[in-house]
Amino acid sequence: MPTPTQTDDASLLVHAYLDGELDPANALEVERRLAADPVLAAERARVEALRQAIAEKLPREAPPPELLRRIETAIGASPARLSARRLASHPTWRALAASVLLALFIGSGSTWLALRPGPTSNTADLLVASHLRALMAPQPIDVASSDQHTVKPWFNGKIPESPRVVDLSAEGFPLVGGRIDVIGRVPVPTLVYRARQHVISLTALPASLASASAGKNAIAGYNTVTWTDNGLSYWAVSDLNAPELETFAKAFRAGTPER
């Protein structure tokens, strides 16, 4: 006895057969199975009856001129090759489906063109995106340690220069580790701190990647604070409220780095 999956596959073959989508060898095989399997023969009869009902009851209306123009533009066809008279004179099931699919494709393409992001994203957007990717990962860090003497050396050999690491546990922002992000195709160090259940990503960018002056900002519910120090642009990103994130930034700037 055929399994449900085999029956479903055979049913799909029947549909492909009726649509003329099979090569001669597979078409002959389907015909053989139709003759031997009453279930498939019944499926064929059902589909053919449905197609006949559609042919009888579906009005043979020419597509709107605007749709024709959009289809011509999308596929590069000339009006002579794609006319309303030609489409209306062949109202097959496949032609109807193709028209619907083309209309959906063109409509969705127009929506994408209207809503797609700009050609470039600014630094803040990229850093917030990196922060979100880290939060969705099993761990938001590559090296897990609260010891600044462990985290700083971990970056050696992975990036040109290890970041400035400050112990802020006394200020309520314990270090939990670090990771390497890629911003503008450049690997950069990111330190990860916590404030209760909130994660803070602190990334040090070279001056060539800095696209904004010092200040605060909010993107998609995430706050950012940025400042420059010793030729680097530091960016703190978190869902922590803005005043507390600013407190973190001030504590980091005032802290004594690991030597």
C-alpha positions as CSV (number, residue, x, y, z in Angstrom):
1,M,0.0,0.0,0.0
2,P,1.5,3.4,-0.9
3,T,2.3,5.7,1.9
4,P,0.6,9.2,2.2
5,T,3.9,10.8,1.0
6,Q,3.9,8.6,-2.1
7,T,0.3,9.4,-2.8
8,D,0.9,13.1,-2.5
9,D,3.9,12.8,-4.9
10,A,1.8,10.9,-7.4
11,S,-1.0,13.5,-7.1
12,L,1.5,16.3,-7.9
13,L,2.6,14.3,-11.0
14,V,-1.0,14.1,-12.1
15,H,-1.2,17.9,-11.9
16,A,2.0,18.3,-13.8
17,Y,0.8,15.8,-16.4
18,L,-2.4,17.7,-17.0
19,D,-0.5,21.0,-17.2
20,G,1.8,19.6,-19.9
21,E,4.9,20.1,-17.8
22,L,6.3,16.5,-18.0
23,D,8.8,15.2,-20.6
24,P,7.5,12.4,-22.8
25,A,9.1,9.6,-20.7
26,N,7.5,10.8,-17.5
27,A,4.2,11.5,-19.2
28,L,4.0,7.9,-20.4
29,E,4.8,6.7,-16.9
30,V,2.0,8.8,-15.4
31,E,-0.4,7.5,-18.0
32,R,0.5,3.9,-17.0
33,R,-0.1,4.7,-13.4
34,L,-3.4,6.4,-14.1
35,A,-4.6,3.3,-15.9
36,A,-3.6,1.1,-12.9
37,D,-4.5,3.3,-10.0
38,P,-8.2,4.2,-9.4
39,V,-7.3,6.8,-6.8
40,L,-5.0,8.7,-9.3
41,A,-7.6,8.3,-12.0
42,A,-10.2,9.9,-9.7
43,E,-7.8,12.8,-9.0
44,R,-7.3,13.3,-12.7
45,A,-11.1,13.4,-13.2
46,R,-11.5,15.9,-10.3
47,V,-8.8,18.3,-11.7
48,E,-10.2,18.1,-15.2
49,A,-13.7,18.9,-13.9
50,L,-12.3,21.9,-12.0
51,R,-10.6,23.2,-15.1
52,Q,-13.7,22.8,-17.1
53,A,-15.7,24.7,-14.6
54,I,-13.2,27.5,-14.5
55,A,-13.2,27.7,-18.3
56,E,-17.0,27.9,-18.4
57,K,-17.6,30.3,-15.5
58,L,-14.5,32.5,-15.5
59,P,-15.0,35.6,-17.6
60,R,-12.5,36.0,-20.4
61,E,-11.6,39.6,-19.7
62,A,-8.6,41.2,-21.2
63,P,-6.0,42.3,-18.5
64,P,-6.0,46.0,-17.7
65,P,-3.7,48.1,-19.9
66,E,-1.7,49.2,-16.9
67,L,-0.9,45.6,-15.9
68,L,0.2,44.9,-19.5
69,R,2.5,47.8,-19.4
70,R,4.0,46.8,-16.1
71,I,4.5,43.2,-17.4
72,E,6.1,44.4,-20.6
73,T,8.5,46.6,-18.6
74,A,9.3,43.8,-16.1
75,I,10.2,41.2,-18.8
76,G,11.3,43.5,-21.6
77,A,8.6,42.4,-24.0
78,S,7.2,44.7,-26.7
79,P,3.5,45.4,-27.0
80,A,3.4,43.4,-30.3
81,R,4.6,40.3,-28.4
82,L,2.4,40.8,-25.4
83,S,-1.0,42.2,-26.3
84,A,-4.3,42.0,-24.6
85,R,-5.8,40.3,-27.6
86,R,-3.2,37.5,-27.4
87,L,-3.6,36.9,-23.7
88,A,-7.4,36.9,-23.9
89,S,-7.5,34.4,-26.7
90,H,-5.6,31.8,-24.6
91,P,-7.3,31.7,-21.2
92,T,-5.6,28.5,-20.0
93,W,-5.1,27.7,-16.4
94,R,-1.4,28.2,-16.7
95,A,-1.8,31.6,-18.4
96,L,-4.1,32.7,-15.6
97,A,-1.7,31.5,-12.9
98,A,1.2,33.2,-14.7
99,S,-0.7,36.5,-14.9
100,V,-1.4,36.3,-11.2
101,L,2.1,35.4,-10.3
102,L,3.5,38.2,-12.4
103,A,1.2,40.7,-10.9
104,L,2.2,39.6,-7.4
105,F,5.8,39.7,-8.3
106,I,5.6,43.2,-9.7
107,G,3.6,44.4,-6.8
108,S,5.9,42.9,-4.2
109,G,8.9,44.3,-6.1
110,S,7.5,47.8,-6.0
111,T,6.9,47.4,-2.3
112,W,10.5,46.3,-1.8
113,L,11.8,49.2,-3.8
114,A,9.8,51.6,-1.7
115,L,10.8,50.0,1.7
116,R,14.3,48.8,1.1
117,P,17.0,50.4,3.2
118,G,19.4,52.9,1.7
119,P,22.6,51.8,-0.1
120,T,24.7,52.4,3.1
121,S,24.0,52.2,6.8
122,N,25.6,54.5,9.2
123,T,27.9,53.3,12.0
124,A,25.2,53.4,14.7
125,D,22.9,51.2,12.6
126,L,25.7,48.7,12.1
127,L,26.7,48.6,15.8
128,V,23.1,48.1,16.9
129,A,22.7,45.3,14.4
130,S,25.9,43.7,15.8
131,H,24.6,44.0,19.3
132,L,21.3,42.4,18.3
133,R,23.1,39.5,16.6
134,A,25.1,38.9,19.7
135,L,21.9,38.9,21.8
136,M,20.4,36.3,19.5
137,A,23.4,34.0,19.8
138,P,23.7,31.4,22.6
139,Q,26.3,33.7,24.2
140,P,26.9,37.4,23.4
141,I,30.6,36.9,23.9
142,D,33.6,35.0,22.3
143,V,35.7,35.0,25.5
144,A,33.9,34.8,28.8
145,S,35.7,36.3,31.8
146,S,35.2,39.0,34.4
147,D,39.0,39.4,34.6
148,Q,40.4,42.2,32.5
149,H,43.8,40.5,32.5
150,T,42.1,37.6,30.6
151,V,39.9,39.6,28.2
152,K,42.5,42.0,26.9
153,P,45.2,39.4,26.0
154,W,42.5,37.3,24.2
155,F,42.4,40.0,21.4
156,N,46.1,39.7,20.7
157,G,46.7,38.4,17.2
158,K,43.1,38.7,16.2
159,I,43.0,42.5,15.7
160,P,45.8,45.0,15.2
161,E,45.5,46.4,18.7
162,S,43.9,45.2,21.9
163,P,41.2,47.4,23.3
164,R,41.3,49.5,26.5
165,V,39.7,47.3,29.2
166,V,38.4,48.8,32.5
167,D,37.1,47.0,35.5
168,L,33.8,48.6,36.4
169,S,32.4,46.1,38.8
170,A,32.6,48.5,41.7
171,E,30.4,50.9,39.7
172,G,27.7,48.3,39.0
173,F,28.9,47.4,35.5
174,P,30.8,44.1,35.7
175,L,32.8,42.9,32.8
176,V,31.6,39.6,31.3
177,G,33.8,39.1,28.3
178,G,34.5,40.3,24.8
179,R,34.0,39.4,21.2
180,I,35.1,40.6,17.7
181,D,32.5,42.3,15.5
182,V,32.9,43.2,11.8
183,I,31.9,46.8,11.0
184,G,32.4,48.1,7.5
185,R,34.4,44.8,6.7
186,V,36.8,45.7,9.5
187,P,37.2,43.4,12.5
188,V,36.9,45.5,15.7
189,P,37.0,44.7,19.4
190,T,33.8,44.7,21.5
191,L,33.8,44.5,25.3
192,V,30.7,43.2,27.0
193,Y,29.5,44.5,30.3
194,R,26.3,44.0,32.3
195,A,24.0,46.2,34.3
196,R,21.7,43.8,36.2
197,Q,20.0,41.9,33.3
198,H,21.0,44.3,30.6
199,V,23.9,43.7,28.2
200,I,26.1,46.6,27.2
201,S,28.3,46.3,24.1
202,L,31.2,48.7,24.0
203,T,33.0,48.8,20.6
204,A,36.2,50.6,19.8
205,L,36.4,51.8,16.2
206,P,39.3,53.3,14.3
207,A,38.8,56.9,13.2
208,S,38.2,55.8,9.6
209,L,35.0,54.1,10.6
210,A,33.7,56.9,12.9
211,S,30.7,58.6,11.2
212,A,29.3,60.7,14.1
213,S,30.6,63.0,16.7
214,A,30.3,62.3,20.4
215,G,26.7,62.2,21.7
216,K,23.7,60.0,22.5
217,N,21.2,58.4,20.2
218,A,18.4,55.8,20.1
219,I,17.7,53.3,17.4
220,A,14.9,50.7,17.4
221,G,14.6,50.9,21.2
222,Y,18.3,50.6,21.8
223,N,20.4,53.5,23.2
224,T,23.8,54.4,22.1
225,V,26.5,56.7,23.6
226,T,29.6,57.5,21.6
227,W,32.8,59.4,22.4
228,T,36.4,59.6,21.1
229,D,39.6,58.9,23.1
230,N,43.2,58.6,21.9
231,G,42.2,58.4,18.2
232,L,39.5,55.8,18.7
233,S,35.7,56.2,18.6
234,Y,34.0,54.3,21.4
235,W,30.3,53.2,21.0
236,A,28.2,51.8,23.9
237,V,25.0,50.1,22.8
238,S,22.3,48.7,25.2
239,D,18.6,48.5,26.0
240,L,19.6,50.1,29.3
241,N,17.9,53.4,29.8
242,A,19.8,56.4,28.4
243,P,20.8,58.0,31.8
244,E,22.3,54.8,33.1
245,L,24.1,54.1,29.8
246,E,25.6,57.6,30.0
247,T,26.7,56.8,33.6
248,F,28.4,53.7,32.3
249,A,30.2,55.7,29.6
250,K,31.4,58.3,32.1
251,A,32.7,55.5,34.4
252,F,34.6,53.9,31.6
253,R,36.2,57.1,30.5
254,A,37.2,57.9,34.1
255,G,38.4,54.3,34.8
256,T,41.9,53.0,35.0
257,P,42.6,50.6,32.2
258,E,44.4,47.3,32.5
259,R,48.1,47.4,32.0
